[in-house]
Amino acid sequence: FRITMFEEDSLCECGNRASFGCGAGRARICADPKGDLFGCSKFANIAGTADGILPLGNVFQGFTRSNNRMLLLREDAGPRKLCADCELRPVCSGGCPAVSFAYTGDVFIPDMCSCQIAFVQERVRSYMRRRHDEVFGTQYSDSDAAR
């Protein structure tokens, strides 16, 4: 059981995130029982699809769908038009693309529930930073995260 919002640099000022989304297609790959490759297990077996979404290729032929991987590698808002002007863009990952697909039919249109959760998480982070500074009398820093 993990609460990622309290891990690593979550209490410090995060600055701009390097990219949108999670590590799907960047840091992780999933192969389904047929040998088809996907950015993550959610892409491979998203509810309502027999063959998954955004396939990257197959273990037998290799990465044959480089266009799908390029979509996952985009570092800007790109096709995530709703995220382009969002106030949380500097700290939000844009949500899980597979969950977005399940709720909106498009991996690049976040569902409103995920957006609302992101707003609540940011308010909690902001509160925790303020409380940390009040209780300890110092600004939370990256070196504190390493302890």
N, C-alpha and C positions, 0 to 999 in steps of 0.2 A: 504494500500500500504506500503510494507516494503522494505527496502534496508538492508538486513542482514549483508552485509559486513561492515556496519558502526555501528553495534550493539555490545554490550558487549565488549569483548577483541579484537575486530577486528583490532585496531590500534597498539596493543602491540605485542610483539613477542609471537606467539602462542605456540611454542614448538611442541612436538609430539601430534597428535590427538590420543585419546584413541582407536578409532575404525574407520572403513571405513563406508561409507554410512550415511544415515540419521537415524532417530529413528524408521524406519519401522521394525516392529516385536520386537523392544526393548521397546520403549516408546509409541508406538501407535499400535492399532489393528483396522481393519475395518471389518464390517460384511456386506455382500451384501444382496439383498432382499431375496435370497434363504437360508440365514443363514450361508453361507460359510465364513470363517474367512481368512483374508489376513493381511499382514503387514501394508498396507496403501491402500487408495482408488485408487491410480494409479495401484497397483497390481491387484485390484479387477476388474477394467474395462479397462485395457490397450487395445488400438485399435487393432483390428484384432483377438482377442481371445474371445471366448464365455464364458469361465469359469475362466478367470483370470490366473495369473501366481503365482507360489510359494504359493499354498494354505496352510494354517496352520491347518485347521480342519473345524469344523462346530459347531454352537451354540448348536446343539442337542447332538452331540457325544463328543464335547470338542476338545482339541488339539490332533489331530491324526497324524499330519505330522511334528513330531518334527525334522526330518532331514532338512526340509525347514527352520524352525526357527533357527536351529543351523547354517545354512549358513549365515543368517542375523546377527547372534551374533558374528561371527568371528571378532577378534580384529586386526588380521594381514592382509596382502594383500591377503593371501589365494589364492582363485581361480582367483583373479584379477591380472593375470600375467603381463599385461601391466603396472600396477601400481607399481610393485615390485621395479623397478629400476628408477622410475620417480623422478626427482629432487623436485617435489612438494609433494611427499608422506608425509613428516612431517606435512604439513598444509592442504592438500586436503582431502576431504572426499571420493574420488573415484567416485563421481558423483551419480546421482539418478539411482538406479538399474532398475526401471521401464522404465525410458527414455532410458537407455542402451539397454534394451530388445527391445524397440520399434524400435531402429535404427540398432542394431547389431544382434538381435535374441538371445542374451545371457545377463543375468543380470550382469555378471561379466566382460564384455568387454565394456569399456566406448566408447561412440561415440566420434569421433575426435573433433566435435564442442564443446562438453562439456569440453574437455581437453584444447582447445584453450581459452575458456572463463575462465577456472581456471588460466591459465597463465596470462591473462590480469588482472584478479582480484588481483592476487598476486603482479603484477607490480604496480597497483594502491595503494594497501595497503602499499607497500614499499615506494612509493612516499609520501603517506600521513604521514607515520611515520617520514620520513626525514623532510618534511615541518613543521610538528608539532614541531620537535626539533629545527628547524631553527627559527620559529616564536616565540616560547615560551622560547627558550634557555634551555630547560630541556628535559630529556628523558621521553617519554610517559610511564606511569606505570599503573599497575592494579588498583591503587587507583583513577587514573584519570577516568577510565572507569566507576567507581561507581557513579561519579558525574552527 
